[in-house]
């Protein structure tokens, strides 16, 4: 049975917030290519139509779960030298593969796959850094 007592909930919360902030910045930079690749309808102002807070709520919850799981997997004594390769391997083995399969069957553009998978790589790297530095 796993022992979660060594996990710092403050570090997990900080990692989740850092991942969420990274995602916001990442998609602000790549908003136009992402909108084009995703096919989201935009209004005359260039903003997505029918925007809702629901995706943001889902994103912060997903970031919190991801940060907790990453904290549970990383050894307590892990430093950035151990955590960053682990974050990359988790991304390559689970996140990038899952996104690639789902998007291939959904006939989504390769550009969307690259943009979204890149986002999650950045999130995992940021979270691993926060978790090891706090």
C-alpha positions as CSV (number, residue, x, y, z in Angstrom):
1,X,0.0,0.0,0.0
2,X,1.3,3.4,-0.9
3,X,2.1,5.9,1.9
4,X,1.0,9.4,1.0
5,X,2.0,11.0,4.3
6,X,5.3,12.4,2.9
7,X,3.4,14.4,0.2
8,X,3.3,18.1,0.9
9,X,-0.1,19.4,0.0
10,X,1.2,22.9,-0.2
11,X,3.8,21.8,-2.8
12,X,1.0,20.0,-4.7
13,X,-1.2,23.1,-4.6
14,X,1.7,25.3,-5.7
15,X,2.6,22.8,-8.5
16,X,-1.1,22.7,-9.7
17,X,-1.3,26.5,-9.8
18,X,2.1,26.7,-11.6
19,X,0.9,24.2,-14.1
20,X,-2.3,26.1,-14.7
21,X,-0.5,29.4,-15.1
22,X,1.9,27.8,-17.5
23,X,-1.0,26.5,-19.5
24,X,-2.6,30.0,-19.6
25,X,0.6,31.5,-20.9
26,X,1.3,28.7,-23.3
27,X,-2.1,28.9,-24.9
28,X,-2.0,32.7,-25.0
29,X,1.1,32.4,-27.2
30,X,-0.3,29.6,-29.3
31,X,-4.0,30.7,-29.3
32,X,-4.3,31.4,-33.0
33,X,-2.7,28.2,-34.2
34,X,-4.6,26.3,-31.6
35,X,-8.0,27.8,-32.6
36,X,-7.2,27.1,-36.3
37,X,-6.2,23.5,-35.6
38,X,-9.0,22.8,-33.2
39,X,-11.7,24.2,-35.4
40,X,-13.3,26.2,-32.5
41,X,-15.7,28.7,-33.9
42,X,-14.8,32.3,-33.2
43,X,-16.9,35.4,-33.2
44,X,-16.1,38.7,-35.0
45,X,-13.9,39.7,-32.1
46,X,-11.7,36.6,-32.7
47,X,-12.7,35.0,-29.4
48,X,-14.3,31.6,-29.1
49,X,-18.0,31.7,-29.2
50,X,-20.0,30.4,-26.2
51,X,-17.1,30.6,-23.8
52,X,-17.7,28.9,-20.5
53,X,-15.8,28.7,-17.2
54,X,-16.2,24.9,-17.2
55,X,-12.9,24.1,-19.1
56,X,-11.0,26.3,-16.7
57,X,-12.5,24.5,-13.7
58,X,-11.7,21.1,-15.3
59,X,-8.2,22.3,-16.0
60,X,-7.4,23.3,-12.5
61,X,-8.8,20.1,-11.1
62,X,-6.9,18.0,-13.6
63,X,-3.7,20.0,-12.7
64,X,-4.3,19.3,-9.0
65,X,-4.7,15.6,-9.6
66,X,-1.7,15.5,-11.9
67,X,0.4,17.3,-9.3
68,X,-0.6,14.9,-6.6
69,X,0.1,11.8,-8.6
70,X,3.5,13.3,-9.7
71,X,4.3,14.0,-6.1
72,X,3.3,10.4,-5.1
73,X,5.5,8.9,-7.9
74,X,8.6,11.1,-7.4
75,X,10.9,9.9,-4.6
76,X,10.8,12.3,-1.6
77,X,14.5,13.0,-2.0
78,X,14.2,13.7,-5.8
79,X,15.9,16.8,-7.0
80,X,15.4,18.4,-10.4
81,X,18.0,16.1,-11.9
82,X,15.8,13.1,-11.1
83,X,12.4,14.7,-11.4
84,X,12.7,16.2,-14.9
85,X,13.6,13.0,-16.6
86,X,10.8,11.3,-14.7
87,X,8.3,14.0,-15.8
88,X,9.5,13.6,-19.4
89,X,9.1,9.8,-19.3
90,X,5.6,10.0,-17.8
91,X,4.7,12.5,-20.5
92,X,6.2,10.3,-23.3
93,X,4.8,7.1,-21.9
94,X,1.3,8.2,-21.0
95,X,0.3,11.7,-22.0
96,X,1.8,12.0,-25.5
97,X,0.8,8.5,-26.4
98,X,-2.8,8.9,-25.2
99,X,-3.2,12.3,-27.0
100,X,-1.7,10.9,-30.2
101,X,-4.1,7.9,-30.3
102,X,-7.2,9.9,-29.4
103,X,-6.4,12.6,-31.9
104,X,-5.5,10.1,-34.7
105,X,-8.8,8.3,-34.3
106,X,-10.6,11.6,-34.0
107,X,-8.9,12.7,-37.3
108,X,-7.6,15.8,-35.6
109,X,-4.8,17.8,-37.2
110,X,-1.2,16.9,-36.3
111,X,-0.7,20.5,-35.4
112,X,-3.3,20.2,-32.7
113,X,-1.7,17.0,-31.4
114,X,1.7,18.7,-31.2
115,X,0.3,21.9,-29.5
116,X,-1.7,20.0,-26.9
117,X,0.9,17.4,-26.2
118,X,3.6,20.2,-25.9
119,X,1.3,21.9,-23.3
120,X,1.2,18.8,-21.1
121,X,5.0,18.3,-21.4
122,X,5.5,21.9,-20.1
123,X,3.0,21.4,-17.3
124,X,4.7,18.2,-16.1
125,X,8.2,19.8,-16.3
126,X,6.9,22.9,-14.3
127,X,5.2,20.7,-11.7
128,X,8.3,18.5,-11.3
129,X,10.4,21.6,-10.7
130,X,8.0,23.1,-8.2
131,X,7.6,19.8,-6.3
132,X,11.3,19.3,-6.0
133,X,12.1,22.9,-5.1
134,X,9.5,23.2,-2.3
